[in-house]
Amino acid sequence: MGVALGLGAALSWGLADYFAAVASRRIGALRVVLGFHLAALVPLTVLVLATDALARVSIGEVAVFVLIGAVGWVSYLAFYGALAIGPISVLSPIVSGYAAVTVLLAVLFAGNRLSALQAVAVGTTIAGAMLASADLREIARAKLQRRSALGFVLALCAMALLGGFVFGVSYYRQRIGWLGPIFLARGFAAMFLLGHVLAAGGERPAASGEEPATGGAEPAHRERQLLGLLLLLALLDTGGYVCFNLGVGHAATAIVAAASAPYAIVPIAMGVSLFGERPTRAQWLGVGFVIAGVIVLGAVT
C-alpha cells in the first residue's frame, strides 16, 4: 500500500508540474506557486478545523514547521531560478533526484532500515527517474557557460531543499497525523512566498515561453481558465503530499520517497500521448529501470 500511495504522489506531482508550466507562461512561475499555495489553504483549513488536526502540535513543533516552510519557499526560488538560467535539459534531471535526499534523511534521522534488495530497488528507481527525465541529445548539444555554473548550483540546492521539505512534511506524521504537517508546512511556505512577492512590489520575472501581454484587460474566459488551473494545481500538488503522508503510515519513508520519484516521467508521458514527442532510447531505458524498481519495491515491502 505504501508503494501504491507513493506512486499516487508521483502521478499527482507529475501532473502538477505539467499544468504549472502551462500556467507559468501566463502569469510567471512565482505567482503560480503562490496562487496554488493560497488556494490549497482553503480546503486544508476547513479539514484542520473539522478534525482538530493540530490538537497534538506543540509550540516547539510549530517553530520547526516555520523552518520547514522556509525550506519549501527557498526550494521553489532555487528551482525556478535554475530553470530561468538553463539549460533545462541538464538541470531538470538534477532536481528530479530530490528523492535520493529524502531517502538519505529518512535513513539518517527517521531510523529507516532497508534490506539489500530494497536498497537496490530504491537506487534503481531513483536513477531510472533521473535518466528518464534527461534528454542526452540536448545535454550533449548544451553549451555550458560560466553563468550555467550558477544554474547548476541552484539545481543542486533545489534538489537538496525539496528533498528536505518532503522529508520534513512526513517526519511528524506518526505523532500528529497526516494532515497537520501538510497544513503547517504549506501555510508557512505560503506566508514566505507572499512576503517575497509583496517585497518585490508585485513585480515578476519573465518566465521562459511566457505569453506576452496583449494590452487591456484579459478576457473573462481566460481569467476563469487561469483560476481553474490554479485550483487544479492546488488539488494535485496537495494531493501528492496527502498520498505521501498516508503512504508513510504503511511503509518506511525511504520506500515511499523512492516510489514517488517517477513523478518526472508523467510530463514525458503526456508529451508522448498529447504531442507525439519521441523520448530517446536512454529515456526509455530510464522508464524501464523505474518499472523494474517499483515492481521489486512492491514485492519486498
Salt bridges, closest charged atoms under 4 A:
GLU61 OE2 - ARG175 NE 2.60
ASP135 OD1 - ARG137 NE 3.51
GLU138 OE2 - ARG141 NH2 2.39
GLU210 OE2 - ARG204 NH1 2.07
GLU211 OE1 - ARG26 NE 3.85
GLU211 OE1 - ARG222 NH2 2.67
GLU218 OE2 - ARG26 NH2 2.82
GLU218 OE2 - ARG222 NE 3.70
ASP237 OD2 - ARG186 NH2 2.38
